[in-house]
Amino acid sequence: MEDCEIVHISKLTTATVADLACNGDTSMYVNCAFGSTANEITANGERPNVTFTAGTAGAGKKARDVRFKDCDFLYKAGDVDNARLESTNATDIERLCKFDKCLFYNNLLAAQTMTL
């Protein structure tokens, strides 16, 4: 995917939702934006820009050889447990996941600063 904005606006309070379920094989995202700085995420717990949790996009689906280049991960955190990237198991990503010249940004007007 290139030059796309990917944001899930309707589930700002749900911890099991992400802007992107990244379960593709050799997926590449170039100059894409994930999330928004305008809408505060008030989910109590993780509500990531991208989830790598295997099977989210379909049974047996897994993130393999994923690349993000010049992408923006945008957020307006309303809970300290919010996360930009999420994976629930050590085996959710196979081979590699590379971030090249990406920006991870939390709106300065956000109610919370996310914990590391």
Number of C-alpha atoms within 10 A of each C-alpha: 11 12 12 13 15 17 16 14 15 9 15 16 16 15 18 12 20 27 20 19 21 23 24 17 14 13 15 15 17 17 16 18 21 23 25 23 18 13 16 20 28 22 21 14 17 22 27 27 26 22 26 27 21 22 15 16 16 10 9 9 17 22 24 19 16 20 16 19 17 15 23 21 21 20 26 24 26 21 21 17 19 26 21 22 15 18 14 10 10 8 13 19 21 13 10 11 16 12 13 11 11 17 14 11 15 18 17 12 12 18 15 19 17 17 9 7
